[in-house]
Amino acid sequence: MDQMNKRVYIKTVGCQMNVLDSEMVIADLKRHGYTVVDTPKEADCIFYNTCSVREHAEEKIYSALGKIRQTKEQQPDKLIGVMGCMAQKDQEIVFKRAPYVDMVIGPGQLHRVPDLIEKVRAGEGRQMAVSLKRNEGSRAVIARSHETFDPLRDPSMRPTPFQAYLRIQIGCDKFCTYCVVPNTRGPEQGRPPEQIVSEAQILAEQGCREITLLGQTVNSYKFKNEDGSTTDMADLLEQLQPIEGLERIKFVTNYPKDMTERLLCTIRDLPKVSPYLHVPAQSGSDAVLKRMKRGYTVADYMEMFERIERILPEAAISSDFIVGFSGETEEDFQKTIKLVERCRFKNSFIFQYSVRPGTKAADRLPDDIAREVKIRRNNELLAVQDAIAREDNQKLIGQTVDVLVEGPSKKGLKSPEGAVVQMTGRTHCDRIVVFDGNRRQAGQFMKIHVDDCSSHTLVGRVETVDVVTIGGLA
C-alpha cells in the first residue's frame, strides 16, 4: 500500500479495556507502516472502538457513523472500521445500519486489523471478524476465539507516558442479567503470570511509573501453571512488587465475593500496591441483587466491606450502582441510599438502567421503571454520594499527600506555554489533586499540601521545604 494511504485515526469510547485495546491496535498498525493522525479528515482509515454497556454509548457511535457518511461518499477509498464490544454484539446489524462501513471487528479479533485492511484494499469487499458466541462450541474453543494480543505497546497512545493499563484477564463468567460483557468479551481467562510480569517490566523500561491491572473481575484472577500450581491475584501482586521503576500498582474492577482476607493482607503488606479498591455493589436491595444475578447479598457485601475496614482501615473504596433496574421499588432504592451512607464510598459511578439486547434481563425482565423515576433516583443517589465525598475530602484539608503528577488539568491546558498552570495528579488512594505548578512536573511524585476540596477534587499547593543551616553560616 502507498505510504500516503497509511494514515489512521481511532476514536475510543468506553472502559479502560477499550483504551488498552486501541493502544494495541495502533502499535500493531505502526509496525505495518501506519502513522496516527489527529482527525478523521486527515485519515485514510478511521476506526471507532466501541462500548455496549449502555445504549447511549452505542447511539453515540451510530451518530458518529452517520456524520461521516457524506465523507465516505465523497472519498470512497477512505476505510471505516467498527471494532470492540458493539461490533461483537451487533455484527451484521452494523452493516445494515451503516452500509458504508468496511470492517466490523470484535475485541477478540483485533490482531487481524492490518490483514482486514489489506483485504478491503484488495477488493475483497466488506470484512467481518468476530469471536464465537457462548453457545457456538466448547468452552475451550470459544475462549480461544476471544483471545487477544497484548505484548505490543505504544506509549504515545496512553493518556500519559508514565501510566499504563495492563490486562491480566479477559472475559467474564458471572452472567449478571443486565450485562453484555460475557457475550462480547467471552469466557473468563487469566493470562500467564510470566507474560504479565514480562509486560510490566517492558512498561517500566519505557518509563512507566504506575500500572493499572485490568480485568472484568480482576481480583478473581487465576492461572493454572504447567506444574499444576495455581497463581492467584495475591501471588501476581507479589511477583510485580519487585519490578524496578514501577512505583504504584492499581487494579480494577473487583468482584465482592473474591475480596479475600489473603488478598487484602497482601495489599496491606506490599507498599507499591494502591489501597484503592473499586468494588461495585450495584444495589442495596437483596431483591434487586437477586434479579441482577449478582451472586451475593447485602450482608455478603457488608462482610467484605468490614473485612476491608479491619485489614486496610485507610483504604479508599469506590462502587458502581444501577438505579431503576427492573422491579426496583422505592423501598429498594432507599436501601441503596442506606448502603451508600454506611459505606461512605470515595466515589460512585451511578447509572440509570438501560436494557441491553442479548442479556437475560432483556429477555425475561420488564423495563418497568419510568424514565423520570430513574432520573430522580440517579440525582438523589448522586447527591448523597457527593455530600459524603465532600465531607471525607474535607478531613484531608491541612494534610500533605503524595501525588503522581499526570499533567495540566483541563483548566491548565488552556494556559499559555511557560506560564504557571494548574496541574493534576492522583494520590496513592486515587484521589484527584490539582495545584499550581508547571508542565515539567508531569511524571514526578510531589508532596502537595491540601488547602481546599470539592466532592471530587483536592486543591493544594506544592509543599515548600525550609532550608536549615547546621553549624552556623559557612
FENVENSUL-V90993 format. One record per pair of residues at least 12 apart in sequence whose C-alpha atoms are under 8 Angstrom apart, sorted by the first residue. I is the first residue (numbers start at 1). GAP is how many residues later the second one is. If there is no record, write none. Layout:
{{I,GAP} {I,GAP}}
This chain:
{{3,30} {3,31} {5,39} {6,27} {6,28} {6,29} {6,37} {6,38} {6,39} {7,27} {7,28} {7,29} {7,30} {7,35} {7,36} {7,37} {7,38} {8,26} {8,27} {8,28} {8,29} {8,35} {8,36} {8,37} {8,38} {8,39} {9,27} {9,28} {9,29} {9,30} {9,31} {9,34} {9,35} {9,36} {9,37} {9,38} {10,12} {10,36} {10,37} {10,38} {10,39} {11,36} {11,37} {11,38} {12,36} {12,37} {12,38} {13,35} {13,36} {13,37} {13,38} {13,44} {14,36} {14,37} {14,43} {15,36} {16,149} {16,198} {17,148} {17,150} {17,197} {17,198} {18,31} {18,32} {18,33} {18,66} {19,139} {20,145} {20,146} {20,147} {21,86} {21,89} {22,27} {22,135} {23,130} {23,131} {23,134} {23,135} {24,125} {24,126} {24,128} {24,129} {24,130} {25,85} {25,86} {25,88} {26,128} {26,131} {27,125} {27,126} {27,127} {28,83} {28,86} {28,124} {29,84} {29,85} {32,82} {43,35} {44,33} {44,34} {44,35} {45,33} {45,34} {45,35} {45,36} {46,32} {46,33} {46,34} {46,35} {47,33} {47,34} {47,35} {47,36} {48,13} {48,33} {48,34} {48,35} {49,33} {49,34} {49,35} {50,32} {50,33} {50,34} {50,35} {50,36} {50,37} {51,33} {51,34} {51,35} {52,33} {52,34} {52,37} {52,128} {52,304} {53,126} {53,127} {53,128} {53,303} {54,300} {54,301} {54,302} {55,299} {55,300} {55,301} {58,28} {62,35} {62,36} {65,33} {66,32} {69,31} {72,28} {79,22} {79,23} {79,38} {80,20} {80,21} {80,22} {80,23} {81,20} {81,21} {81,22} {81,23} {81,24} {82,19} {82,21} {82,22} {82,23} {83,20} {83,21} {83,22} {83,23} {83,24} {83,27} {84,21} {84,22} {84,23} {85,21} {85,22} {85,96} {85,99} {85,100} {86,20} {86,98} {87,17} {87,18} {87,19} {87,43} {88,16} {88,17} {88,18} {88,19} {88,42} {88,43} {88,96} {89,91} {89,94} {89,95} {91,13} {91,37} {91,39} {101,25} {102,18} {102,23} {102,24} {102,25} {103,13} {103,14} {103,23} {103,24} {103,25} {103,26} {104,23} {104,24} {104,25} {104,26} {105,23} {105,24} {105,25} {106,23} {106,24} {106,25} {106,78} {107,23} {107,39} {107,41} {107,77} {107,78} {108,22} {108,23} {108,37} {108,38} {108,39} {108,40} {108,77} {109,20} {109,21} {109,22} {109,36} {109,37} {109,38} {109,39} {110,38} {110,39} {111,37} {111,38} {112,17} {131,14} {131,15} {132,13} {132,14} {133,50} {133,53} {134,49} {134,52} {134,53} {139,48} {142,44} {142,45} {143,43} {143,44} {143,45} {143,46} {146,25} {146,39} {146,40} {146,41} {147,23} {150,17} {151,48} {155,51} {160,246} {160,247} {161,46} {161,47} {162,45} {162,46} {162,47} {162,48} {162,281} {163,45} {163,46} {163,47} {163,48} {163,49} {164,39} {164,44} {164,46} {164,47} {164,48} {165,46} {165,47} {165,48} {165,49} {166,30} {166,33} {166,34} {166,45} {166,46} {166,47} {166,48} {167,29} {167,46} {167,47} {167,48} {168,22} {168,23} {168,28} {168,45} {168,46} {168,47} {168,50} {168,53} {169,19} {169,20} {169,21} {169,22} {169,45} {169,46} {169,47} {169,49} {169,52} {170,15} {170,16} {170,17} {170,18} {170,19} {170,20} {170,21} {170,45} {170,46} {171,14} {171,15} {171,16} {171,17} {171,18} {171,44} {171,45} {172,13} {172,14} {172,15} {172,16} {172,17} {172,44} {172,45} {173,14} {173,15} {174,120} {175,118} {176,116} {176,117} {176,118} {177,114} {177,115} {177,116} {177,182} {177,183} {177,184} {178,114} {178,177} {178,178} {178,181} {178,182} {178,183} {178,184} {179,177} {179,180} {180,176} {180,178} {180,179} {189,32} {189,33} {189,34} {190,31} {190,32} {190,33} {191,32} {192,31} {192,33} {193,30} {193,38} {193,43} {197,42} {197,43} {200,40} {200,43} {201,42} {201,43} {204,39} {204,40} {204,41} {204,42} {205,40} {207,38} {208,37} {208,38} {209,36} {209,37} {209,38} {209,39} {209,234} {210,36} {210,37} {210,38} {210,39} {210,40} {211,35} {211,37} {211,38} {211,39} {212,37} {212,38} {212,39} {212,40} {213,36} {213,37} {213,38} {213,39} {214,37} {214,38} {214,39} {215,37} {215,38} {216,36} {216,37} {216,38} {217,35} {217,36} {217,37} {217,38} {218,15} {218,33} {218,34} {218,35} {218,36} {218,37} {219,14} {219,33} {219,34} {219,35} {219,36} {219,39} {219,40} {220,12} {220,13} {220,34} {220,35} {220,38} {221,12} {233,30} {234,28} {234,29} {234,32} {234,33} {237,29} {237,30} {237,36} {238,28} {238,32} {241,29} {241,31} {241,32} {246,26} {247,25} {248,24} {248,25} {248,26} {248,180} {249,23} {249,24} {249,25} {250,23} {250,24} {250,26} {251,26} {252,25} {252,26} {253,25} {253,26} {253,27} {254,23} {254,24} {254,25} {254,26} {255,24} {255,25} {256,23} {256,24} {256,25} {256,40} {256,45} {256,48} {257,39} {257,43} {257,44} {257,47} {259,45} {260,44} {261,46} {264,44} {264,47} {264,48} {265,46} {265,47} {268,43} {268,44} {274,154} {274,155} {275,37} {275,39} {275,40} {275,41} {275,153} {275,154} {276,39} {276,40} {276,41} {276,42} {276,152} {276,153} {276,154} {277,38} {277,39} {277,40} {277,41} {278,39} {278,40} {278,41} {279,38} {279,39} {279,40} {279,41} {280,38} {280,39} {280,40} {280,41} {281,20} {281,38} {281,39} {281,40} {282,37} {282,38} {282,39} {282,40} {283,38} {283,39} {283,40} {283,50} {283,52} {283,53} {284,14} {284,48} {284,49} {284,51} {284,52} {284,53} {284,54} {284,55} {285,12} {285,13} {285,47} {285,48} {285,50} {285,51} {286,12} {287,45} {288,37} {288,38} {288,39} {288,40} {288,44} {291,35} {292,69} {305,38} {315,114} {316,29} {316,30} {316,113} {316,114} {317,28} {317,29} {317,30} {318,27} {318,28} {318,29} {318,30} {319,26} {319,28} {319,29} {319,30} {320,28} {320,29} {320,30} {320,31} {321,27} {321,28} {321,29} {321,30} {322,28} {322,29} {322,30} {322,31} {323,27} {323,28} {323,29} {323,30} {323,51} {323,54} {323,55} {324,28} {324,29} {324,45} {324,46} {324,49} {324,50} {324,53} {325,27} {325,28} {325,42} {325,44} {326,39} {326,40} {326,41} {326,42} {326,43} {327,39} {327,40} {327,41} {327,42} {328,41} {333,44} {337,44} {337,47} {340,44} {340,45} {341,43} {341,44} {341,47} {344,41} {344,44} {344,45} {345,40} {345,43} {345,44} {346,42} {346,43} {346,46} {347,38} {347,39} {347,42} {347,109} {348,34} {348,37} {350,28} {350,31} {350,32} {351,27} {352,22} {352,23} {352,26} {353,21} {355,12} {386,69} {386,70} {387,68} {388,67} {389,66} {389,67} {390,63} {390,64} {390,65} {390,66} {391,64} {393,60} {393,61} {393,62} {393,64} {393,65} {394,58} {394,59} {396,54} {397,52} {397,53} {397,54} {397,55} {397,56} {398,51} {398,52} {398,53} {399,50} {399,51} {400,47} {400,48} {400,49} {400,50} {400,63} {401,26} {401,46} {401,47} {401,48} {401,49} {402,25} {402,26} {402,43} {402,44} {402,45} {402,46} {403,22} {403,23} {403,24} {403,25} {403,30} {403,42} {403,43} {403,44} {403,45} {404,21} {404,22} {404,23} {404,38} {404,39} {404,40} {404,41} {404,42} {405,18} {405,19} {405,20} {405,21} {405,36} {405,37} {405,38} {405,39} {405,40} {405,41} {406,17} {406,18} {406,19} {406,20} {406,36} {406,37} {407,16} {407,17} {407,18} {407,32} {407,34} {407,35} {407,36} {408,13} {408,14} {408,15} {408,16} {408,30} {408,31} {408,34} {409,13} {409,14} {409,15} {409,25} {418,20} {419,19} {420,16} {420,17} {420,18} {421,15} {421,16} {421,17} {421,18} {422,12} {422,13} {422,14} {422,15} {422,16} {423,12} {423,13} {423,14} {423,15} {423,16} {431,25} {431,26} {431,27} {432,24} {432,25} {432,26} {433,24} {433,25} {433,26} {433,27} {434,23} {434,24} {434,25} {434,26} {435,13} {435,24} {435,25} {435,26} {435,27} {436,24} {436,25} {436,26} {437,25} {446,16} {447,15} {447,16} {448,12} {448,13} {448,14} {448,15} {449,12} {449,13} {449,14}}
